[in-house]
């Protein structure tokens, strides 16, 4: 019983570090946030920090992991709805993730500025693995339902879900590059639109989904890529 209580207390304490880091990324941005900033906000020693995290990048991974779990939890009721057609579920998955990120714009922007750094290569790889582990099985269920409903033509839902998640992960990396380029005023909104549309076309082609059914919402595109300073 004592061991269980201690493990629970440690989980709560670790979560305090993650909560503070998430808040600092939103207010200061990740590159300006130091480990000392986190220690000061939590009221902990360096030894306390390194008990839970190996590095600042490890803390970033914990923040990203929490974002993934929170986003998936918010979408779980929609994905599990037995009365919702498969295509509507997949559309809700895309739009739901986009809306979830939009509600946390400053956090997403704070991470985007450092996401492509070589220092964070391991964090990016862990996100890819996490998406495969957590999201691919749920997508496979949707694809299986869609095939039964005649909405998708994918013959192997499990394999196709892995391909689709790989594409989504790649699209996220490209979207980050495009976002940074837009903020640097080195590409046009039209270029962004063409590139991301190509990914939407690829999703539809792989699934055999109706053309235009998985197109990224134009309003969301403008929200992220047109309103830049």
Backbone torsions as a table, in degrees:
resi	resn	phi	psi	omega
1	UNK	NA	-42.3	-179.2
2	UNK	-64.7	-39.1	179.6
3	UNK	-64.7	-40.3	179.0
4	UNK	-64.3	-42.6	179.5
5	UNK	-64.8	-38.6	179.3
6	UNK	-66.5	-41.1	178.6
7	UNK	-64.1	-38.9	178.7
8	UNK	-65.3	-42.4	179.5
9	UNK	-64.3	-38.3	178.9
10	UNK	-67.7	-37.7	177.7
11	UNK	-63.5	-40.7	178.5
12	UNK	-64.9	-43.6	-179.4
13	UNK	-63.8	-43.1	178.7
14	UNK	-61.6	-39.7	-179.0
15	UNK	-65.6	-27.9	176.8
16	UNK	-63.2	-41.9	177.7
17	UNK	-62.1	-43.8	-179.1
18	UNK	-64.6	-42.3	179.8
19	UNK	-62.0	-45.5	179.9
20	UNK	-65.0	-44.0	179.8
21	UNK	-61.0	-42.0	179.4
22	UNK	-61.6	-42.0	179.8
23	UNK	-66.4	-41.0	-179.7
24	UNK	-68.6	-35.2	176.6
25	UNK	-62.5	-38.0	179.1
26	UNK	-69.2	-37.7	-173.6
27	UNK	-94.4	-32.7	-176.2
28	UNK	-113.9	-19.4	-171.6
29	UNK	80.6	149.5	-172.4
30	UNK	-60.8	-42.7	-175.6
31	UNK	-66.0	-27.6	177.7
32	UNK	-86.7	-17.2	-179.4
33	UNK	-78.0	128.5	176.5
34	UNK	-107.5	163.2	175.0
35	UNK	-59.9	-36.0	179.8
36	UNK	-64.1	-36.5	175.7
37	UNK	-58.5	-43.2	179.8
38	UNK	-65.2	-44.9	179.8
39	UNK	-60.0	-43.4	-179.1
40	UNK	-63.5	-41.4	-177.6
41	UNK	-71.2	-36.5	-179.5
42	UNK	-80.8	-31.2	-173.9
43	UNK	81.1	49.1	-175.8
44	UNK	-131.9	164.4	177.2
45	UNK	-91.8	167.7	176.5
46	UNK	-62.1	-36.4	177.2
47	UNK	-61.3	-38.3	177.9
48	UNK	-64.6	-40.5	178.8
49	UNK	-63.7	-49.1	-175.3
50	UNK	-75.5	-6.1	170.9
51	UNK	-69.9	-31.3	-176.7
52	UNK	-105.1	-29.6	-173.5
53	UNK	-133.0	141.6	179.8
54	UNK	-80.4	-25.9	-174.2
55	UNK	-164.6	176.8	174.6
56	UNK	-64.1	-36.8	178.2
57	UNK	-65.6	-35.5	177.7
58	UNK	-64.7	-36.8	176.7
59	UNK	-66.8	-40.2	176.6
60	UNK	-60.6	-41.0	178.1
61	UNK	-60.5	-38.7	178.8
62	UNK	-66.3	-38.0	177.4
63	UNK	-64.5	-45.3	-179.8
64	UNK	-64.6	-40.6	178.5
65	UNK	-60.6	-41.6	178.4
66	UNK	-64.9	-40.0	178.5
67	UNK	-60.1	-44.7	179.9
68	UNK	-61.1	-48.2	-177.3
69	UNK	-65.1	-39.6	179.7
70	UNK	-66.2	-43.0	179.8
71	UNK	-63.7	-45.0	-179.6
72	UNK	-65.7	-37.2	178.6
73	UNK	-63.9	-36.5	179.9
74	UNK	-69.4	-25.5	-178.2
75	UNK	-93.8	-12.7	-174.1
76	UNK	-53.9	-45.0	-179.5
77	UNK	-60.8	-36.4	179.8
78	UNK	-69.3	-45.2	-176.9
79	UNK	-68.0	-25.3	-178.5
80	UNK	-94.2	-1.6	-177.5
81	UNK	-67.2	113.7	-176.8
82	UNK	-70.0	-17.7	-177.1
83	UNK	-94.8	-4.3	-176.9
84	UNK	-92.7	127.9	178.3
85	UNK	-60.6	154.3	-176.0
86	UNK	-60.3	-43.1	-178.9
87	UNK	-62.0	-40.1	177.8
88	UNK	-64.5	-36.6	177.7
89	UNK	-64.6	-44.2	-179.1
90	UNK	-67.1	-40.2	175.5
91	UNK	-61.6	-40.3	179.2
92	UNK	-67.4	-32.5	177.2
93	UNK	-63.4	-49.0	179.9
94	UNK	-64.9	-49.1	-177.2
95	UNK	-68.9	-34.5	-179.7
96	UNK	-66.7	-43.1	177.7
97	UNK	-63.8	-42.9	179.4
98	UNK	-61.7	-42.9	180.0
99	UNK	-67.6	-39.4	179.3
100	UNK	-61.4	-42.9	178.4
101	UNK	-67.2	-39.0	-179.0
102	UNK	-61.8	-35.7	178.6
103	UNK	-69.1	-16.1	-178.5
104	UNK	-123.7	42.2	-173.5
105	UNK	-52.5	-48.2	-176.5
106	UNK	-64.8	-38.4	177.4
107	UNK	-64.5	-46.3	-179.4
108	UNK	-63.2	-43.1	178.4
109	UNK	-65.3	-38.4	179.2
110	UNK	-61.8	-36.2	178.4
111	UNK	-80.6	-37.8	-176.9
112	UNK	-57.7	-34.5	-175.9
113	UNK	-64.8	-22.3	-178.5
114	UNK	-121.6	0.3	-171.0
115	UNK	-61.0	-36.4	-174.6
116	UNK	-89.2	3.4	179.0
117	UNK	-64.2	145.4	176.5
118	UNK	-59.3	-30.8	180.0
119	UNK	-62.2	-25.1	-176.0
120	UNK	-105.6	18.1	179.8
121	UNK	-59.5	-41.8	-179.9
122	UNK	-66.3	-37.4	178.4
123	UNK	-63.6	-42.2	178.7
124	UNK	-63.0	-41.0	179.9
125	UNK	-66.6	-38.0	177.8
126	UNK	-65.2	-36.4	176.6
127	UNK	-64.4	-42.9	179.0
128	UNK	-59.4	-45.5	179.7
129	UNK	-64.6	-38.4	-179.7
130	UNK	-65.8	-40.9	177.5
131	UNK	-63.3	-41.1	178.5
132	UNK	-62.9	-45.4	-176.6
133	UNK	-69.3	-42.3	-171.6
134	UNK	-93.2	-37.3	-171.8
135	UNK	-96.6	-37.1	-176.4
136	UNK	-57.6	-43.6	178.9
137	UNK	-62.3	-36.3	178.9
138	UNK	-69.3	-39.7	178.5
139	UNK	-66.3	-37.5	178.9
140	UNK	-59.8	-39.2	177.7
141	UNK	-63.2	-41.8	178.7
142	UNK	-64.1	-43.1	-179.0
143	UNK	-66.0	-36.7	177.8
144	UNK	-64.4	-42.3	177.7
145	UNK	-64.1	-42.6	-179.1
146	UNK	-64.2	-36.3	177.6
147	UNK	-66.1	-40.0	179.1
148	UNK	-66.8	-31.1	-179.7
149	UNK	-85.5	-7.0	-179.5
150	UNK	80.5	16.2	-179.7
151	UNK	-90.4	-29.2	-179.4
152	UNK	-121.8	152.2	-179.6
153	UNK	-110.4	3.7	-180.0
154	UNK	-59.7	126.3	-175.6
155	UNK	-84.8	-21.0	178.9
156	UNK	-128.2	88.9	-176.7
157	UNK	-54.0	-40.7	-178.1
158	UNK	-64.7	-46.5	-180.0
159	UNK	-69.1	-41.1	-179.1
160	UNK	-65.3	-34.5	178.7
161	UNK	-63.1	-37.4	177.8
162	UNK	-65.1	-41.6	177.7
163	UNK	-64.2	-43.0	-178.7
164	UNK	-64.1	-44.1	179.5
165	UNK	-64.4	-37.5	176.5
166	UNK	-61.2	-41.5	177.6
167	UNK	-65.2	-42.4	179.5
168	UNK	-62.4	-43.4	178.1
169	UNK	-61.7	-43.4	177.6
170	UNK	-63.1	-38.9	178.9
171	UNK	-63.9	-36.4	178.7
172	UNK	-65.4	-40.2	177.6
173	UNK	-64.9	-44.1	178.7
174	UNK	-64.3	-41.2	178.9
175	UNK	-60.8	-37.0	177.2
176	UNK	-64.6	-44.1	177.1
177	UNK	-60.4	-42.4	-179.6
178	UNK	-66.3	-39.0	179.9
179	UNK	-63.3	-44.5	178.7
180	UNK	-65.6	-38.1	178.7
181	UNK	-66.3	-37.6	178.3
182	UNK	-65.9	-41.6	178.6
183	UNK	-66.4	-26.0	176.7
184	UNK	-88.5	-2.1	179.2
185	UNK	59.2	39.6	-179.9
186	UNK	-105.9	-8.7	175.5
187	UNK	-137.4	161.8	-179.2
188	UNK	-93.3	162.7	175.3
189	UNK	-62.0	-36.9	179.9
190	UNK	-61.0	-37.6	177.8
191	UNK	-64.8	-41.7	177.3
192	UNK	-60.2	-47.5	-177.5
193	UNK	-60.2	-43.5	-179.7
194	UNK	-63.9	-43.8	-177.2
195	UNK	-64.9	-48.3	-178.1
196	UNK	-71.0	-29.8	175.5
197	UNK	-63.8	-34.4	178.3
198	UNK	-62.1	-36.1	176.9
199	UNK	-68.0	-42.2	177.7
200	UNK	-59.9	-42.3	177.9
201	UNK	-61.0	-38.6	-179.4
202	UNK	-67.1	-41.1	177.3
203	UNK	-56.9	-48.1	-177.3
204	UNK	-64.3	-39.5	-178.5
205	UNK	-66.4	-42.2	-179.2
206	UNK	-64.6	-38.6	-176.6
207	UNK	-87.6	-18.9	-171.5
208	UNK	73.2	28.3	-178.8
209	UNK	-80.8	157.2	178.8
210	UNK	-56.8	139.9	-178.5
211	UNK	-61.2	131.2	179.8
212	UNK	86.5	-3.4	-175.8
213	UNK	-75.2	-22.2	-178.2
214	UNK	-118.2	24.8	179.5
215	UNK	-69.6	140.2	179.4
216	UNK	-66.6	138.3	-178.2
217	UNK	-61.6	127.3	-177.5
218	UNK	-61.2	-37.8	179.7
219	UNK	-63.8	-38.9	179.6
220	UNK	-69.3	-36.4	175.9
221	UNK	-59.3	-46.1	179.7
222	UNK	-66.1	-36.2	179.9
223	UNK	-58.3	-43.8	-175.6
224	UNK	-88.6	-36.2	-166.9
225	UNK	-114.2	-13.4	-178.0
226	UNK	-99.6	-32.3	-178.8
227	UNK	-93.7	74.2	-178.4
228	UNK	-119.9	152.6	179.7
229	UNK	-126.8	NA	NA
